[in-house]
Amino acid sequence: MLIRYKKNHEKIAMGLLSFMPNVKDLKQLQETIKAYEQNNDWQLFLWKEEDIIGVAGIELINDHKAVLKHLSVNPSHRQQGLGKRIVEALEEMFSDQYDLEPSKYTKAFFQKCQQEECE
C-alpha cells in the first residue's frame, strides 16, 4: 500500500532512492529528499507491506500533468510485480486530475508497465 512520506522515514527513503542509477551520492540524496520535503509540487510515497520496501516520487507539473521522477524497490523484493503495483496505485490515486508520465529515468520501466511486462 502507498503511504505518504514523513520526515521519520527519511533514512529508509534515502536508502531506497539510492538504488536508482541517477541518485547515488549522499549529498544528492539529501538534496532530493529536501526537495520532496520543501516543494509542494514534489510528492514522495513509500510502498509498505510488512516493511517499507519501495519508494516513488512524482512532480506535479501543471493542473493536468504529473511526472514519475523516482521509482525504486528494495533489490531483495524485485521481480515480484511490486514496481508495477506502485505505478498502478499512483495512476489510480492521481487519475482524477493528472495524467502520469515518466521522467527520463523511469521511462523504460513505465513503458514496460504499460505493456504488462514489468515486474
MDTraj code that builds the backbone (N, CA, C; nanometers):
import mdtraj as md
import numpy as np

residues = "MET LEU ILE ARG TYR LYS LYS ASN HIS GLU LYS ILE ALA MET GLY LEU LEU SER PHE MET PRO ASN VAL LYS ASP LEU LYS GLN LEU GLN GLU THR ILE LYS ALA TYR GLU GLN ASN ASN ASP TRP GLN LEU PHE LEU TRP LYS GLU GLU ASP ILE ILE GLY VAL ALA GLY ILE GLU LEU ILE ASN ASP HIS LYS ALA VAL LEU LYS HIS LEU SER VAL ASN PRO SER HIS ARG GLN GLN GLY LEU GLY LYS ARG ILE VAL GLU ALA LEU GLU GLU MET PHE SER ASP GLN TYR ASP LEU GLU PRO SER LYS TYR THR LYS ALA PHE PHE GLN LYS CYS GLN GLN GLU GLU CYS GLU".split()
xyz = np.array([
    [0.0839, -0.1165, 0.0000],
    [0.0000, 0.0000, 0.0000],
    [0.0891, 0.1238, 0.0000],
    [0.0450, 0.2271, -0.0705],
    [0.1182, 0.3540, -0.0743],
    [0.0881, 0.4362, 0.0494],
    [0.1928, 0.4903, 0.1086],
    [0.1767, 0.5847, 0.2191],
    [0.2585, 0.7094, 0.1873],
    [0.2150, 0.8228, 0.2395],
    [0.2875, 0.9471, 0.2176],
    [0.4163, 0.9470, 0.2987],
    [0.5202, 1.0020, 0.2399],
    [0.6492, 1.0175, 0.3082],
    [0.6328, 1.1118, 0.4263],
    [0.6977, 1.0775, 0.5362],
    [0.7084, 1.1643, 0.6532],
    [0.8555, 1.1717, 0.6920],
    [0.8912, 1.2766, 0.7602],
    [1.0309, 1.3017, 0.7987],
    [1.0931, 1.1813, 0.8703],
    [1.0153, 1.1103, 0.9510],
    [1.0725, 0.9962, 1.0240],
    [1.1045, 0.8776, 0.9322],
    [1.0672, 0.8866, 0.8035],
    [1.1021, 0.7834, 0.7053],
    [1.2243, 0.8226, 0.6222],
    [1.2908, 0.9301, 0.6597],
    [1.3978, 0.9856, 0.5770],
    [1.5061, 0.8837, 0.5417],
    [1.5578, 0.8115, 0.6388],
    [1.6691, 0.7201, 0.6118],
    [1.6281, 0.6056, 0.5201],
    [1.5112, 0.5491, 0.5425],
    [1.4689, 0.4394, 0.4548],
    [1.4391, 0.4913, 0.3141],
    [1.3804, 0.6106, 0.3038],
    [1.3541, 0.6690, 0.1714],
    [1.4856, 0.6956, 0.0984],
    [1.5839, 0.7490, 0.1688],
    [1.7142, 0.7737, 0.1062],
    [1.7786, 0.6426, 0.0626],
    [1.7668, 0.5402, 0.1447],
    [1.8229, 0.4101, 0.1084],
    [1.7594, 0.3541, -0.0174],
    [1.6281, 0.3631, -0.0263],
    [1.5591, 0.3128, -0.1450],
    [1.5909, 0.3972, -0.2676],
    [1.5962, 0.5293, -0.2522],
    [1.6307, 0.6165, -0.3645],
    [1.7726, 0.5899, -0.4146],
    [1.8603, 0.5459, -0.3250],
    [1.9999, 0.5221, -0.3647],
    [2.0131, 0.4081, -0.4648],
    [1.9097, 0.3257, -0.4794],
    [1.9134, 0.2172, -0.5780],
    [1.8859, 0.2669, -0.7198],
    [1.8409, 0.3915, -0.7339],
    [1.8193, 0.4470, -0.8682],
    [1.9539, 0.4866, -0.9270],
    [1.9751, 0.4621, -1.0550],
    [2.1062, 0.4899, -1.1148],
    [2.1447, 0.6374, -1.1170],
    [2.0486, 0.7267, -1.1130],
    [2.0795, 0.8694, -1.1216],
    [2.0896, 0.9374, -0.9859],
    [2.0724, 0.8636, -0.8767],
    [2.0780, 0.9227, -0.7418],
    [2.1717, 0.8361, -0.6584],
    [2.2996, 0.8700, -0.6576],
    [2.3960, 0.7813, -0.5928],
    [2.4639, 0.8397, -0.4693],
    [2.5176, 0.9613, -0.4778],
    [2.5974, 1.0095, -0.3648],
    [2.5090, 1.0707, -0.2564],
    [2.5632, 1.0752, -0.1363],
    [2.4889, 1.1186, -0.0184],
    [2.4357, 1.2608, -0.0333],
    [2.5175, 1.3511, -0.0844],
    [2.4736, 1.4896, -0.0986],
    [2.3538, 1.4995, -0.1934],
    [2.3589, 1.4264, -0.3031],
    [2.2485, 1.4273, -0.3987],
    [2.1222, 1.3670, -0.3362],
    [2.1370, 1.2600, -0.2594],
    [2.0225, 1.2003, -0.1902],
    [1.9604, 1.2992, -0.0920],
    [2.0440, 1.3692, -0.0168],
    [1.9939, 1.4675, 0.0794],
    [1.9204, 1.5809, 0.0082],
    [1.9733, 1.6257, -0.1042],
    [1.9086, 1.7327, -0.1808],
    [1.7747, 1.6851, -0.2380],
    [1.7694, 1.5604, -0.2822],
    [1.6455, 1.5048, -0.3362],
    [1.5388, 1.4970, -0.2274],
    [1.5746, 1.4451, -0.1126],
    [1.4799, 1.4363, -0.0007],
    [1.4346, 1.5759, 0.0405],
    [1.5263, 1.6691, 0.0473],
    [1.4925, 1.8070, 0.0847],
    [1.3923, 1.8669, -0.0143],
    [1.4111, 1.8390, -0.1430],
    [1.3178, 1.8888, -0.2446],
    [1.1780, 1.8320, -0.2211],
    [1.1694, 1.7037, -0.1881],
    [1.0387, 1.6438, -0.1601],
    [0.9765, 1.7023, -0.0325],
    [1.0579, 1.7374, 0.0639],
    [1.0053, 1.7931, 0.1891],
    [0.9608, 1.9384, 0.1750],
    [1.0271, 2.0139, 0.0893],
    [1.0030, 2.1578, 0.0841],
    [0.9159, 2.2042, -0.0322],
    [0.9064, 2.1274, -0.1374],
    [0.8325, 2.1703, -0.2562],
    [0.6976, 2.0985, -0.2600],
    [0.5894, 2.1735, -0.2543],
    [0.4556, 2.1137, -0.2542],
    [0.4230, 2.0394, -0.3829],
    [0.4924, 2.0712, -0.4908],
    [0.4682, 2.0042, -0.6180],
    [0.5442, 1.8725, -0.6310],
    [0.6317, 1.8430, -0.5354],
    [0.7038, 1.7163, -0.5331],
    [0.6421, 1.6321, -0.4209],
    [0.5984, 1.5117, -0.4544],
    [0.5349, 1.4256, -0.3545],
    [0.6019, 1.2890, -0.3549],
    [0.6402, 1.2464, -0.2363],
    [0.7108, 1.1198, -0.2207],
    [0.6196, 1.0210, -0.1481],
    [0.6164, 0.8992, -0.1997],
    [0.5340, 0.7938, -0.1422],
    [0.6205, 0.6712, -0.1160],
    [0.5849, 0.5987, -0.0126],
    [0.6538, 0.4756, 0.0229],
    [0.5577, 0.3595, 0.0042],
    [0.6101, 0.2471, -0.0394],
    [0.5283, 0.1265, -0.0540],
    [0.5545, 0.0394, 0.0670],
    [0.4471, 0.0136, 0.1411],
    [0.4603, -0.0633, 0.2644],
    [0.3776, -0.1904, 0.2565],
    [0.4434, -0.2992, 0.2882],
    [0.3733, -0.4255, 0.3091],
    [0.3952, -0.4543, 0.4577],
    [0.4760, -0.5513, 0.4929],
    [0.5136, -0.5652, 0.6337],
    [0.6144, -0.4567, 0.6693],
    [0.7047, -0.4293, 0.5777],
    [0.8049, -0.3245, 0.5911],
    [0.7914, -0.2303, 0.4727],
    [0.8630, -0.1201, 0.4786],
    [0.8680, -0.0292, 0.3646],
    [0.9708, -0.0858, 0.2671],
    [0.9253, -0.1168, 0.1452],
    [1.0131, -0.1845, 0.0502],
    [1.0223, -0.1140, -0.0845],
    [0.9537, -0.0014, -0.0985],
    [0.9590, 0.0711, -0.2249],
    [0.9357, 0.2189, -0.2037],
    [0.9749, 0.2963, -0.3042],
    [0.9576, 0.4413, -0.2986],
    [0.9219, 0.4901, -0.4388],
    [0.8382, 0.5927, -0.4427],
    [0.8018, 0.6549, -0.5699],
    [0.7848, 0.8040, -0.5452],
    [0.8391, 0.8833, -0.6357],
    [0.8278, 1.0283, -0.6240],
    [0.7707, 1.0872, -0.7507],
    [0.6768, 1.1791, -0.7344],
    [0.6191, 1.2451, -0.8505],
    [0.6346, 1.3962, -0.8372],
    [0.6322, 1.4611, -0.9514],
    [0.6318, 1.6067, -0.9556],
    [0.5062, 1.6496, -1.0303],
    [0.4280, 1.7361, -0.9658],
    [0.3094, 1.7908, -1.0296],
    [0.3544, 1.9076, -1.1161],
    [0.3410, 1.8930, -1.2476],
    [0.3924, 1.9914, -1.3427],
    [0.2921, 2.1045, -1.3651],
    [0.1670, 2.0681, -1.3865],
    [0.0611, 2.1680, -1.4038],
    [-0.0691, 2.1049, -1.3571],
    [-0.1812, 2.1641, -1.3929],
    [-0.3103, 2.1138, -1.3448],
    [-0.3477, 1.9764, -1.3993],
    [-0.2767, 1.9280, -1.4999],
    [-0.3155, 1.8021, -1.5629],
    [-0.2020, 1.7016, -1.5786],
    [-0.0801, 1.7386, -1.5433],
    [0.0346, 1.6519, -1.5697],
    [0.1166, 1.6291, -1.4432],
    [0.1466, 1.5016, -1.4183],
    [0.2354, 1.4619, -1.3087],
    [0.3440, 1.3722, -1.3680],
    [0.4667, 1.3904, -1.3234],
    [0.5796, 1.3130, -1.3757],
    [0.6331, 1.2205, -1.2664],
    [0.6469, 1.0930, -1.3012],
    [0.7073, 0.9952, -1.2120],
    [0.8582, 1.0151, -1.2170],
    [0.9122, 1.0829, -1.1165],
    [1.0545, 1.1175, -1.1139],
    [1.1400, 1.0032, -1.0599],
    [1.0911, 0.9349, -0.9588],
    [1.1683, 0.8300, -0.8931],
    [1.0798, 0.7084, -0.8695],
    [1.1390, 0.5917, -0.8856],
    [1.0713, 0.4658, -0.8560],
    [1.1791, 0.3631, -0.8246],
    [1.1700, 0.3052, -0.7062],
    [1.2709, 0.2078, -0.6662],
    [1.2092, 0.1069, -0.5700],
    [1.2513, -0.0171, -0.5852],
    [1.2086, -0.1253, -0.4973],
    [1.3338, -0.1876, -0.4382],
    [1.3283, -0.2225, -0.3125],
    [1.4395, -0.2905, -0.2463],
    [1.4795, -0.4113, -0.3319],
    [1.6085, -0.4258, -0.3627],
    [1.6523, -0.5357, -0.4509],
    [1.6076, -0.6748, -0.4067],
    [1.5940, -0.6974, -0.2777],
    [1.5515, -0.8305, -0.2319],
    [1.4029, -0.8569, -0.2569],
    [1.3298, -0.7544, -0.3013],
    [1.1863, -0.7699, -0.3300],
    [1.1540, -0.7483, -0.4777],
    [1.2546, -0.7450, -0.5621],
    [1.2322, -0.7230, -0.7044],
    [1.1839, -0.8507, -0.7727],
    [1.1360, -0.8356, -0.8953],
    [1.0836, -0.9463, -0.9763],
    [0.9590, -1.0092, -0.9143],
    [0.8821, -0.9284, -0.8380],
    [0.7595, -0.9769, -0.7766],
    [0.6391, -0.8923, -0.8181],
    [0.6598, -0.8018, -0.9120],
    [0.5497, -0.7185, -0.9584],
    [0.5236, -0.5949, -0.8740],
    [0.6119, -0.5662, -0.7783],
    [0.5890, -0.4516, -0.6899],
    [0.5984, -0.3182, -0.7619],
    [0.6948, -0.3039, -0.8512],
    [0.7080, -0.1794, -0.9263],
    [0.5819, -0.1486, -1.0043],
    [0.5284, -0.2510, -1.0668],
    [0.4041, -0.2339, -1.1431],
    [0.2892, -0.1964, -1.0503],
    [0.2801, -0.2591, -0.9346],
    [0.1734, -0.2265, -0.8391],
    [0.1864, -0.0835, -0.7891],
    [0.3090, -0.0376, -0.7712],
    [0.3303, 0.1015, -0.7290],
    [0.2818, 0.1972, -0.8366],
    [0.3202, 0.1709, -0.9616],
    [0.2765, 0.2559, -1.0736],
    [0.1244, 0.2555, -1.0840],
    [0.0636, 0.1388, -1.0735],
    [-0.0829, 0.1292, -1.0818],
    [-0.1499, 0.2069, -0.9683],
    [-0.0947, 0.1974, -0.8474],
    [-0.1525, 0.2695, -0.7335],
    [-0.1416, 0.4209, -0.7532],
    [-0.0283, 0.4664, -0.8065],
    [-0.0124, 0.6097, -0.8341],
    [-0.1098, 0.6556, -0.9419],
    [-0.1225, 0.5753, -1.0476],
    [-0.2159, 0.6118, -1.1545],
    [-0.3585, 0.6212, -1.1010],
    [-0.3956, 0.5282, -1.0156],
    [-0.5296, 0.5319, -0.9570],
    [-0.5467, 0.6532, -0.8657],
    [-0.4449, 0.6821, -0.7862],
    [-0.4504, 0.7933, -0.6931],
    [-0.4656, 0.9278, -0.7643],
    [-0.3981, 0.9421, -0.8763],
    [-0.3941, 1.0712, -0.9453],
    [-0.4806, 1.0778, -1.0709],
    [-0.5490, 0.9706, -1.1046],
    [-0.6201, 0.9640, -1.2323],
    [-0.7317, 1.0666, -1.2466],
    [-0.7906, 1.1097, -1.1376],
    [-0.8995, 1.2077, -1.1464],
    [-0.8533, 1.3418, -1.2001],
    [-0.7290, 1.3777, -1.1712],
    [-0.6833, 1.5108, -1.2097],
    [-0.5603, 1.5116, -1.2999],
    [-0.4734, 1.4123, -1.2861],
    [-0.3445, 1.4164, -1.3549],
    [-0.3229, 1.2976, -1.4474],
    [-0.2548, 1.3248, -1.5574],
    [-0.2005, 1.2186, -1.6415],
    [-0.0593, 1.1921, -1.5904],
    [-0.0314, 1.0698, -1.5527],
    [0.1005, 1.0340, -1.5009],
    [0.1917, 0.9972, -1.6163],
    [0.3055, 1.0649, -1.6245],
    [0.4044, 1.0405, -1.7290],
    [0.5387, 1.0094, -1.6634],
    [0.6244, 0.9366, -1.7333],
    [0.7557, 0.9045, -1.6760],
    [0.8570, 1.0163, -1.6995],
    [0.9591, 1.0176, -1.6149],
    [1.0764, 1.1016, -1.6404],
    [1.1710, 1.0203, -1.7280],
    [1.2814, 1.0799, -1.7666],
    [1.3768, 1.0035, -1.8485],
    [1.4358, 0.8865, -1.7695],
    [1.4348, 0.8960, -1.6364],
    [1.4914, 0.7901, -1.5536],
    [1.3927, 0.6764, -1.5265],
    [1.2644, 0.7028, -1.5400],
    [1.1637, 0.5996, -1.5141],
    [1.0924, 0.5546, -1.6416],
    [1.1298, 0.6128, -1.7544],
    [1.0583, 0.5895, -1.8798],
    [1.0580, 0.4428, -1.9230],
    [1.1724, 0.3773, -1.9238],
    [1.1796, 0.2392, -1.9721],
    [1.0910, 0.1476, -1.8875],
    [1.0996, 0.1612, -1.7569],
    [1.0175, 0.0773, -1.6689],
    [0.8700, 0.1109, -1.6851],
    [0.8376, 0.2382, -1.6908],
    [0.6996, 0.2841, -1.7061],
    [0.6388, 0.2267, -1.8335],
    [0.7138, 0.2298, -1.9422],
    [0.6640, 0.1762, -2.0690],
    [0.6416, 0.0249, -2.0608],
    [0.7294, -0.0455, -1.9915],
    [0.7094, -0.1890, -1.9718],
    [0.5798, -0.2146, -1.8954],
    [0.5522, -0.1313, -1.7945],
    [0.4294, -0.1473, -1.7172],
    [0.3066, -0.1276, -1.8048],
    [0.3134, -0.0350, -1.8976],
    [0.2026, -0.0105, -1.9883],
    [0.1801, -0.1308, -2.0799],
    [0.2851, -0.2069, -2.1054],
    [0.2766, -0.3251, -2.1918],
    [0.2571, -0.4540, -2.1128],
    [0.2349, -0.4401, -1.9804],
    [0.2104, -0.5561, -1.8930],
    [0.3315, -0.6477, -1.8781],
    [0.4547, -0.5972, -1.9000],
    [0.5728, -0.6828, -1.8918],
    [0.6623, -0.6516, -1.7727],
    [0.6271, -0.5536, -1.6934],
    [0.7200, -0.5148, -1.5862],
    [0.6965, -0.5985, -1.4612],
    [0.7970, -0.6032, -1.3810],
    [0.7915, -0.6746, -1.2540],
    [0.8225, -0.5750, -1.1467],
])
top = md.Topology()
chain = top.add_chain()
for i, resn in enumerate(residues, 1):
    res = top.add_residue(resn, chain, resSeq=i)
    for name in ("N", "CA", "C"):
        top.add_atom(name, md.element.get_by_symbol(name[0]), res)
traj = md.Trajectory(xyz[None], top)
